[in-house]
Amino acid sequence: MLRVARAVLYAVLPAEVVFVVLLVSGVPLPRSVALATEAIITAVLLLEGAVACWLYRSARRSGADRRGALSSVLDQLVPAKVRRLMGFDTRGLVSLVLWLGRRRHGVPPGATAVSYSGAQTATMMMFLFAMVVELVGVEIMLRAFGAPAVVRNVFLAIDAYSILAVLAVIAACITRPHVITADEVRVRYGAFFDLRIPREQIATVRGVRNYNEDRLINVEDDRLGIAVASQTNIVLELTEPITAIRPFGRPAEVRTIRIFADTPATALDAFAPRTEPAVGI
Protein backbone atom coordinates (compact mmCIF):
# COMPACT_ATOMS: atom_id res chain seq x y z
CA MET A 1 0.00 0.00 0.00
CA LEU A 2 2.88 2.34 0.83
CA ARG A 3 4.58 1.60 -2.48
CA VAL A 4 1.36 2.31 -4.36
CA ALA A 5 0.88 5.62 -2.54
CA ARG A 6 4.44 6.74 -3.30
CA ALA A 7 4.17 5.69 -6.96
CA VAL A 8 0.89 7.57 -7.36
CA LEU A 9 2.43 10.62 -5.71
CA TYR A 10 5.34 10.53 -8.18
CA ALA A 11 2.95 10.23 -11.14
CA VAL A 12 0.31 12.76 -10.13
CA LEU A 13 2.41 15.62 -8.71
CA PRO A 14 3.88 16.72 -12.08
CA ALA A 15 0.45 16.52 -13.70
CA GLU A 16 -1.05 18.56 -10.87
CA VAL A 17 1.65 21.24 -11.25
CA VAL A 18 0.87 21.49 -14.97
CA PHE A 19 -2.85 21.71 -14.18
CA VAL A 20 -2.32 24.55 -11.67
CA VAL A 21 -0.06 26.47 -14.08
CA LEU A 22 -2.70 26.21 -16.81
CA LEU A 23 -5.41 27.43 -14.46
CA VAL A 24 -3.32 30.35 -13.18
CA SER A 25 -2.44 31.23 -16.77
CA GLY A 26 -6.10 31.39 -17.69
CA VAL A 27 -6.16 28.44 -20.07
CA PRO A 28 -9.83 27.57 -20.86
CA LEU A 29 -9.88 23.84 -20.11
CA PRO A 30 -12.91 21.77 -21.22
CA ARG A 31 -15.28 21.13 -18.33
CA SER A 32 -14.91 17.34 -18.69
CA VAL A 33 -11.11 17.61 -18.43
CA ALA A 34 -11.33 19.87 -15.37
CA LEU A 35 -13.82 17.55 -13.64
CA ALA A 36 -11.73 14.45 -14.42
CA THR A 37 -8.57 16.14 -13.13
CA GLU A 38 -10.28 17.26 -9.92
CA ALA A 39 -11.65 13.73 -9.40
CA ILE A 40 -8.20 12.18 -9.83
CA ILE A 41 -6.61 14.69 -7.47
CA THR A 42 -9.35 14.05 -4.88
CA ALA A 43 -8.83 10.28 -5.14
CA VAL A 44 -5.08 10.69 -4.74
CA LEU A 45 -5.54 12.91 -1.69
CA LEU A 46 -7.88 10.35 -0.13
CA LEU A 47 -5.37 7.55 -0.81
CA GLU A 48 -2.47 9.56 0.62
CA GLY A 49 -4.58 10.51 3.65
CA ALA A 50 -5.54 6.88 4.31
CA VAL A 51 -1.92 5.72 4.06
CA ALA A 52 -0.78 8.61 6.26
CA CYS A 53 -3.34 7.66 8.95
CA TRP A 54 -2.23 4.03 8.80
CA LEU A 55 1.45 4.99 9.14
CA TYR A 56 0.67 7.41 11.98
CA ARG A 57 -1.25 4.80 13.96
CA SER A 58 1.51 2.23 13.41
CA ALA A 59 4.12 4.67 14.69
CA ARG A 60 2.00 5.54 17.74
CA ARG A 61 1.49 1.86 18.53
CA SER A 62 5.27 1.45 18.37
CA GLY A 63 5.65 4.03 21.13
CA ALA A 64 6.42 7.21 19.17
CA ASP A 65 5.02 10.52 20.40
CA ARG A 66 2.83 12.66 18.16
CA ARG A 67 5.67 14.68 16.69
CA GLY A 68 7.78 11.60 16.12
CA ALA A 69 4.86 9.81 14.48
CA LEU A 70 4.20 12.72 12.13
CA SER A 71 7.90 12.85 11.24
CA SER A 72 7.83 9.11 10.54
CA VAL A 73 4.82 9.52 8.24
CA LEU A 74 6.59 12.26 6.28
CA ASP A 75 9.80 10.23 5.98
CA GLN A 76 8.02 7.14 4.70
CA LEU A 77 5.39 8.70 2.47
CA VAL A 78 7.36 11.49 0.78
CA PRO A 79 10.55 10.43 -1.06
CA ALA A 80 13.77 11.80 0.41
CA LYS A 81 14.74 13.76 -2.71
CA VAL A 82 11.32 15.41 -2.84
CA ARG A 83 11.63 16.38 0.84
CA ARG A 84 15.06 17.87 0.21
CA LEU A 85 13.79 19.85 -2.80
CA MET A 86 10.95 21.18 -0.66
CA GLY A 87 13.52 22.08 2.00
CA PHE A 88 15.61 24.00 -0.55
CA ASP A 89 12.56 26.04 -1.57
CA THR A 90 11.50 26.70 2.01
CA ARG A 91 14.97 27.78 3.17
CA GLY A 92 15.36 29.91 0.06
CA LEU A 93 12.13 31.80 0.77
CA VAL A 94 13.12 32.24 4.43
CA SER A 95 16.49 33.57 3.26
CA LEU A 96 14.74 36.15 1.09
CA VAL A 97 12.89 37.43 4.16
CA LEU A 98 16.14 37.51 6.17
CA TRP A 99 17.90 39.33 3.34
CA LEU A 100 15.21 41.99 3.20
CA GLY A 101 15.45 42.35 6.97
CA ARG A 102 19.27 42.56 6.81
CA ARG A 103 19.61 39.57 9.12
CA ARG A 104 21.66 36.36 9.02
CA HIS A 105 20.75 32.79 9.86
CA GLY A 106 22.56 30.70 12.47
CA VAL A 107 25.14 33.25 13.63
CA PRO A 108 25.05 33.31 17.45
CA PRO A 109 26.52 36.16 19.53
CA GLY A 110 30.31 36.01 19.70
CA ALA A 111 30.61 33.85 16.57
CA THR A 112 32.62 34.80 13.49
CA ALA A 113 30.58 34.89 10.29
CA VAL A 114 32.70 34.10 7.24
CA SER A 115 31.03 35.26 4.05
CA TYR A 116 31.65 33.48 0.76
CA SER A 117 29.08 35.04 -1.56
CA GLY A 118 31.12 38.05 -2.69
CA ALA A 119 32.89 36.17 -5.47
CA GLN A 120 29.64 35.14 -7.12
CA THR A 121 26.99 37.73 -6.23
CA ALA A 122 27.94 40.18 -8.97
CA THR A 123 27.87 37.42 -11.61
CA MET A 124 24.54 36.10 -10.36
CA MET A 125 23.08 39.62 -10.36
CA MET A 126 24.13 40.00 -14.00
CA PHE A 127 22.50 36.66 -14.75
CA LEU A 128 19.36 37.82 -12.92
CA PHE A 129 19.30 41.05 -14.94
CA ALA A 130 19.59 39.01 -18.15
CA MET A 131 16.62 36.89 -17.03
CA VAL A 132 14.51 40.00 -16.42
CA VAL A 133 15.47 41.34 -19.85
CA GLU A 134 14.55 37.96 -21.33
CA LEU A 135 11.17 38.02 -19.61
CA VAL A 136 10.40 41.46 -21.04
CA GLY A 137 11.78 40.52 -24.46
CA VAL A 138 9.74 37.32 -24.68
CA GLU A 139 6.59 39.23 -23.71
CA ILE A 140 7.23 41.86 -26.41
CA MET A 141 8.00 39.19 -29.01
CA LEU A 142 4.89 37.15 -28.19
CA ARG A 143 2.71 40.26 -28.38
CA ALA A 144 4.31 41.19 -31.71
CA PHE A 145 3.46 37.75 -33.12
CA GLY A 146 -0.07 37.98 -31.78
CA ALA A 147 0.28 35.11 -29.31
CA PRO A 148 -2.82 34.55 -27.18
CA ALA A 149 -2.79 35.70 -23.56
CA VAL A 150 -2.78 32.07 -22.41
CA VAL A 151 0.62 31.41 -24.00
CA ARG A 152 2.05 34.70 -22.71
CA ASN A 153 0.87 33.95 -19.17
CA VAL A 154 2.49 30.50 -19.20
CA PHE A 155 5.86 31.96 -20.23
CA LEU A 156 5.42 34.75 -17.68
CA ALA A 157 4.77 32.28 -14.85
CA ILE A 158 7.80 30.14 -15.76
CA ASP A 159 10.13 33.15 -16.07
CA ALA A 160 8.84 34.71 -12.85
CA TYR A 161 9.45 31.49 -10.93
CA SER A 162 12.97 31.24 -12.38
CA ILE A 163 13.74 34.79 -11.26
CA LEU A 164 12.40 34.07 -7.78
CA ALA A 165 14.56 30.92 -7.59
CA VAL A 166 17.73 32.83 -8.50
CA LEU A 167 16.90 35.53 -5.96
CA ALA A 168 16.44 32.83 -3.31
CA VAL A 169 19.87 31.33 -4.12
CA ILE A 170 21.54 34.74 -3.86
CA ALA A 171 19.77 35.50 -0.59
CA ALA A 172 20.59 32.10 0.91
CA CYS A 173 24.31 32.45 0.18
CA ILE A 174 24.38 35.96 1.70
CA THR A 175 22.35 35.18 4.82
CA ARG A 176 23.87 31.76 5.56
CA PRO A 177 27.66 32.28 5.86
CA HIS A 178 30.19 29.88 7.31
CA VAL A 179 30.18 30.23 11.11
CA ILE A 180 33.11 29.77 13.48
CA THR A 181 32.44 29.52 17.21
CA ALA A 182 34.46 28.29 20.18
CA ASP A 183 32.82 24.86 19.92
CA GLU A 184 32.27 24.19 16.23
CA VAL A 185 32.73 25.25 12.64
CA ARG A 186 29.64 25.36 10.46
CA VAL A 187 30.44 25.01 6.76
CA ARG A 188 27.58 25.97 4.46
CA TYR A 189 26.57 26.80 0.94
CA GLY A 190 23.26 28.63 0.82
CA ALA A 191 20.25 26.39 1.33
CA PHE A 192 21.98 23.37 -0.22
CA PHE A 193 24.72 22.31 2.21
CA ASP A 194 25.28 22.48 5.96
CA LEU A 195 28.02 20.64 7.88
CA ARG A 196 28.84 21.09 11.57
CA ILE A 197 32.41 20.21 12.60
CA PRO A 198 33.44 20.11 16.28
CA ARG A 199 36.48 22.32 16.88
CA GLU A 200 38.37 19.52 18.66
CA GLN A 201 38.10 17.44 15.49
CA ILE A 202 40.02 20.00 13.41
CA ALA A 203 43.73 19.14 13.25
CA THR A 204 45.04 21.92 11.01
CA VAL A 205 43.78 24.89 9.03
CA ARG A 206 45.75 26.53 6.25
CA GLY A 207 45.26 28.99 3.44
CA VAL A 208 45.55 27.86 -0.19
CA ARG A 209 44.74 29.18 -3.66
CA ASN A 210 42.75 26.82 -5.87
CA TYR A 211 41.17 28.22 -9.02
CA ASN A 212 40.35 24.99 -10.80
CA GLU A 213 37.50 23.51 -8.76
CA ASP A 214 35.26 21.84 -11.33
CA ARG A 215 32.14 21.37 -9.20
CA LEU A 216 30.20 23.39 -6.69
CA ILE A 217 30.13 20.58 -4.11
CA ASN A 218 32.53 17.78 -4.91
CA VAL A 219 33.62 14.66 -3.02
CA GLU A 220 36.63 12.62 -4.12
CA ASP A 221 37.78 9.82 -1.83
CA ASP A 222 37.80 11.50 1.60
CA ARG A 223 38.17 15.07 0.27
CA LEU A 224 35.26 17.50 0.16
CA GLY A 225 35.35 20.69 -1.86
CA ILE A 226 32.79 23.49 -1.58
CA ALA A 227 33.72 25.99 -4.27
CA VAL A 228 32.54 29.48 -5.10
CA ALA A 229 33.26 30.68 -8.63
CA SER A 230 35.47 27.58 -9.07
CA GLN A 231 37.67 28.71 -6.15
CA THR A 232 38.65 27.51 -2.68
CA ASN A 233 41.17 29.19 -0.40
CA ILE A 234 41.00 27.43 2.99
CA VAL A 235 41.70 23.77 3.80
CA LEU A 236 40.60 22.03 7.00
CA GLU A 237 42.30 18.76 7.93
CA LEU A 238 40.37 16.67 10.45
CA THR A 239 41.67 14.24 13.04
CA GLU A 240 39.08 11.66 11.94
CA PRO A 241 36.48 11.36 9.18
CA ILE A 242 33.15 13.11 9.54
CA THR A 243 29.89 12.38 7.71
CA ALA A 244 28.87 15.06 5.22
CA ILE A 245 25.41 14.95 3.64
CA ARG A 246 25.39 16.06 0.02
CA PRO A 247 22.51 18.22 -1.31
CA PHE A 248 20.28 15.29 -2.30
CA GLY A 249 20.95 13.27 0.82
CA ARG A 250 23.87 11.05 -0.19
CA PRO A 251 26.34 10.71 2.72
CA ALA A 252 30.12 10.80 2.40
CA GLU A 253 32.91 10.26 4.91
CA VAL A 254 35.41 13.11 4.52
CA ARG A 255 38.62 14.07 6.29
CA THR A 256 39.83 17.03 4.22
CA ILE A 257 37.51 19.97 3.51
CA ARG A 258 38.21 22.81 1.09
CA ILE A 259 36.09 25.96 1.37
CA PHE A 260 36.07 29.52 0.08
CA ALA A 261 36.01 32.72 2.14
CA ASP A 262 35.74 36.28 0.84
CA THR A 263 38.33 37.34 3.44
CA PRO A 264 40.40 34.24 4.26
CA ALA A 265 42.60 36.19 6.69
CA THR A 266 39.57 36.84 8.91
CA ALA A 267 38.64 33.16 8.85
CA LEU A 268 42.18 32.00 9.63
CA ASP A 269 42.37 34.48 12.50
CA ALA A 270 39.12 33.07 13.92
CA PHE A 271 40.68 29.59 13.88
CA ALA A 272 43.73 30.75 15.83
CA PRO A 273 43.71 29.65 19.50
CA ARG A 274 42.77 32.36 21.97
CA THR A 275 44.88 32.98 25.03
CA GLU A 276 43.52 34.66 28.11
CA PRO A 277 45.43 37.82 29.12
CA ALA A 278 47.61 37.45 32.19
CA VAL A 279 46.18 38.93 35.36
CA GLY A 280 48.65 40.88 37.50
CA ILE A 281 48.90 40.08 41.20
DABEL-V250741 format. One line per field, one symbol per residue. ss: DSSP state (A for helix, B for strand, O for the rest). burial: + if it has 9 or more other C-alpha atoms within 8 Angstrom, else -. Layout:
BEGIN
ss=???
burial=???
END
This chain:
BEGIN
ss=OAAAAAAAAAAAAAAAAAAAAAAAOOOOOOAAAAAAAAAAAAAAAAAAAAAAAAAAAAAAAOOOOAAAAAAAAAAAAOOAAAAAAAAAAAAAAAAAAAAAOOOOOOOOOOOBBBOOOAAAAAAAAAAAAAAAAAAAAAAAAAAAOOOOAAAAAAAAAAAAAAAAAAAAAAAAAAAOOBBBOOOBBBBBBOOOBBBBBBAAABBBBBBBBBOOOOOOBBBBOOBBBBOBOOBBBBBBBBBBBBBBBOOOOOBBBBBBBBBOOOOAAAAAAAAOOOOOOOOOO
burial=----++-++--+---+----+++-+--------+------+--+--++--++--+++-++---+---+++-++-+-++++--+++--++-+++-++-++----++-+---+++++++-+++--+---+--++--+--++--++---+--++++++++-++--+-+++++++++++++++++--++++++++-+++-+++-+++-+-+--+--+--++-+--+++++++-+++++++++--+--+++-++--+++++++++++-+--++-+-----------
END
